[in-house]
Amino acid sequence: SMEHDIDEQTNHEENFVQIIFLCRKYKSKVNWVIAATKTIMADSDFHSLFYDFIGKCTDTEEEVFQSWVEGTIYAIKHGDVSLDISRKLIEVDKQGCLQVNFKESLVKMIQEEKKLSELGFTIPPEIQKE
């Protein structure tokens, strides 16, 4: 079921953007079903179930985003996503290619911030300035 898929993602992964995409995908499908069945099931209990599900998806999106914000702020405060100045940030490898040495966690945070912002979430200033 859709709810099971979302629960599985939420419980077993910390891929916040993927969870939000999954919620948006399911909301879109349910909205399509509502629109397609509006005339034949106008006052049906199914529509209230559909709207409840959409509300749960919206709540899940917000909870996941808040978890990301809290985890990211914690990581920033504890240096988990800062630049590592003990090593060279940019090097030229043996083939003459530039190699950038950012922490993987910093790169991941920047990618997540960009995607979440594109999805319409407001990124808190304490994350943006980092």
PyMOL commands that set and color helices and strands:
alter all, ss='L'
color gray80, all
select helices_A, chain A and resi 2-12+16-37+45-77+104-118+125-128
alter helices_A, ss='H'
color red, helices_A
select strands_A, chain A and resi 90-92+98-100
alter strands_A, ss='S'
color yellow, strands_A
deselect
rebuild
show_as cartoon
